[in-house]
Amino acid sequence: MGTSSLIIKVFTFLFSTPTVYWLLVFVVLLVVISYLVFIRPRFIKKWFPKWLVNLVRKSVSYLHWDNNNLTKVVGIRSALSYLVLALIYIILAISLFWVVIPWAANYKGHEVAERKRDTYLKKGCFYEKDSLWSNCMSLKSKDGKTIYKGILIAHTKEHVAFFNSKGTVIAKYQKTAL
């Protein structure tokens, strides 16, 4: 049996319905007994023999970290594991923001591009109110003929990309283009 299957079986046992109920009952009993031993000692003296009460008190006193190095080690180890987990969660949260912020910007850009594309497909090229610019761009030759017209997607020194009613066009700049 592999280690991972053993761990899975242990967790399956611990978190199965009857085991969880028994663990809850055990924890509640520990809380009630601790309350009765330390907060209500008169109740304990009436119902339990003196030797049992002394044994429980000596055991609890022995397990206090001022009297027992093992309890100190367990306490320090627990605190350190908590700090390590907190650090891991902080790193995960930061890395999540590292991914979420660019994703949100990309999503917004995608949304704007889709809206512009849909508007172009419905209305074609037009001038918006109070704007000096059209929603379309055109690439013209030196003699004034339109080579490409539509929404300018991207351009570099060598290539240009337009979206028009026929689809997306990616082409090299022509030497005669303006």
C-alpha positions as CSV (number, residue, x, y, z in Angstrom):
1,M,0.0,0.0,0.0
2,G,1.4,3.4,-1.0
3,T,1.8,6.3,1.3
4,S,-0.8,8.4,-0.7
5,S,-3.4,5.7,-0.5
6,L,-2.8,5.3,3.2
7,I,-3.2,9.0,3.8
8,I,-6.4,9.0,1.7
9,K,-7.8,6.1,3.8
10,V,-6.9,7.9,7.1
11,F,-8.6,11.1,6.0
12,T,-11.6,9.1,4.7
13,F,-11.9,7.5,8.1
14,L,-11.5,10.7,10.0
15,F,-14.0,12.6,8.0
16,S,-16.6,9.9,7.6
17,T,-19.9,10.7,9.3
18,P,-19.8,8.5,12.4
19,T,-16.2,9.3,13.2
20,V,-16.8,13.1,13.0
21,Y,-19.7,12.7,15.4
22,W,-17.5,10.7,17.9
23,L,-14.8,13.2,17.6
24,L,-17.2,16.0,18.3
25,V,-18.6,14.1,21.4
26,F,-15.0,13.6,22.6
27,V,-14.1,17.3,22.2
28,V,-17.3,18.4,24.0
29,L,-16.6,15.9,26.8
30,L,-13.1,17.2,27.2
31,V,-14.4,20.8,27.4
32,V,-17.0,19.9,30.0
33,I,-14.6,17.9,32.1
34,S,-12.0,20.7,31.9
35,Y,-14.7,23.2,32.9
36,L,-15.7,21.1,35.9
37,V,-12.1,20.4,37.0
38,F,-10.8,24.0,36.8
39,I,-13.9,26.2,37.1
40,R,-16.1,24.2,39.4
41,P,-13.9,22.3,41.8
42,R,-16.6,21.9,44.4
43,F,-18.7,19.9,41.9
44,I,-15.7,17.6,41.3
45,K,-15.1,17.0,45.0
46,K,-18.7,15.8,45.4
47,W,-18.9,13.3,42.5
48,F,-15.3,12.0,42.0
49,P,-12.9,10.4,44.4
50,K,-10.1,12.6,45.7
51,W,-7.3,10.4,44.3
52,L,-8.8,10.8,40.7
53,V,-9.1,14.5,41.0
54,N,-5.4,14.8,42.2
55,L,-4.3,12.5,39.4
56,V,-6.0,14.6,36.8
57,R,-4.6,17.9,38.2
58,K,-1.1,16.5,38.5
59,S,-1.3,15.2,34.8
60,V,-2.5,18.6,33.6
61,S,0.1,20.4,35.7
62,Y,2.8,18.1,34.3
63,L,1.6,18.7,30.7
64,H,1.9,22.5,31.2
65,W,4.8,24.0,29.1
66,D,6.4,25.5,32.2
67,N,6.9,21.9,33.5
68,N,7.3,19.8,30.4
69,N,9.7,20.4,27.4
70,L,7.7,18.1,25.1
71,T,4.7,20.4,25.5
72,K,6.9,23.3,24.7
73,V,8.2,21.6,21.6
74,V,4.6,20.7,20.5
75,G,3.5,24.3,21.1
76,I,6.4,25.8,19.2
77,R,6.0,23.4,16.4
78,S,2.3,24.2,16.1
79,A,3.0,27.9,16.0
80,L,5.7,27.5,13.4
81,S,3.5,25.3,11.2
82,Y,0.7,27.9,11.5
83,L,3.2,30.6,10.4
84,V,4.4,28.6,7.5
85,L,0.9,27.9,6.4
86,A,0.1,31.6,6.8
87,L,3.1,32.5,4.7
88,I,2.1,30.0,2.0
89,Y,-1.4,31.5,1.9
90,I,0.0,35.0,1.6
91,I,2.2,33.9,-1.3
92,L,-0.7,32.2,-3.0
93,A,-2.9,35.3,-2.6
94,I,-0.1,37.5,-4.1
95,S,0.3,35.1,-7.0
96,L,-3.4,35.0,-7.5
97,F,-3.4,38.8,-7.8
98,W,-0.4,38.4,-10.2
99,V,-2.7,36.4,-12.5
100,V,-6.0,38.1,-11.8
101,I,-5.0,41.7,-12.6
102,P,-3.7,41.0,-16.1
103,W,-6.6,38.6,-16.7
104,A,-9.1,41.3,-15.8
105,A,-7.3,43.8,-18.1
106,N,-7.3,41.2,-20.9
107,Y,-11.0,40.5,-20.4
108,K,-11.8,44.2,-20.5
109,G,-9.8,44.6,-23.7
110,H,-11.5,41.6,-25.3
111,E,-14.9,43.0,-24.3
112,V,-14.1,46.4,-25.9
113,A,-12.8,44.7,-29.1
114,E,-16.0,42.6,-29.4
115,R,-18.2,45.7,-28.9
116,K,-16.3,47.6,-31.6
117,R,-16.4,44.6,-34.0
118,D,-20.2,44.2,-33.4
119,T,-20.8,47.9,-34.0
120,Y,-18.8,47.8,-37.2
121,L,-20.7,44.8,-38.5
122,K,-24.0,46.5,-37.7
123,K,-23.3,50.1,-38.9
124,G,-20.1,49.9,-41.0
125,C,-17.8,52.9,-41.0
126,F,-19.3,56.1,-39.3
127,Y,-18.3,59.1,-37.3
128,E,-19.5,59.1,-33.7
129,K,-21.2,62.2,-32.2
130,D,-18.7,64.8,-31.0
131,S,-15.8,62.9,-32.4
132,L,-13.4,64.0,-35.1
133,W,-12.4,60.4,-35.8
134,S,-14.2,57.6,-37.6
135,N,-14.4,54.1,-36.2
136,C,-12.6,52.9,-39.3
137,M,-9.1,53.4,-40.7
138,S,-7.9,53.0,-44.2
139,L,-4.7,52.2,-45.9
140,K,-4.3,54.1,-49.2
141,S,-1.9,53.9,-52.0
142,K,0.1,57.0,-53.2
143,D,-2.4,57.7,-55.9
144,G,-5.3,57.8,-53.4
145,K,-6.9,54.4,-54.0
146,T,-8.0,52.6,-50.9
147,I,-6.1,49.3,-50.4
148,Y,-7.7,48.3,-47.0
149,K,-10.5,49.8,-45.0
150,G,-12.0,48.7,-41.7
151,I,-11.1,48.6,-38.0
152,L,-7.3,48.8,-37.6
153,I,-6.3,45.9,-35.3
154,A,-2.5,46.2,-35.3
155,H,0.4,47.5,-37.3
156,T,4.2,47.2,-37.2
157,K,6.9,48.4,-39.5
158,E,6.3,45.6,-41.9
159,H,2.7,44.4,-41.4
160,V,-0.8,45.8,-41.0
161,A,-4.0,44.0,-39.8
162,F,-7.5,45.2,-40.5
163,F,-10.9,43.8,-39.7
164,N,-13.7,44.4,-42.3
165,S,-16.9,42.8,-43.3
166,K,-15.0,40.0,-45.1
167,G,-13.0,39.1,-42.1
168,T,-9.5,39.8,-40.8
169,V,-6.8,40.8,-43.2
170,I,-3.1,40.7,-42.4
171,A,-0.8,42.0,-45.0
172,K,2.6,43.4,-45.6
173,Y,2.9,47.1,-46.2
174,Q,3.1,47.9,-49.9
175,K,5.8,50.3,-50.9
176,T,3.2,52.5,-52.5
177,A,1.0,52.7,-49.4
178,L,0.5,55.7,-47.2
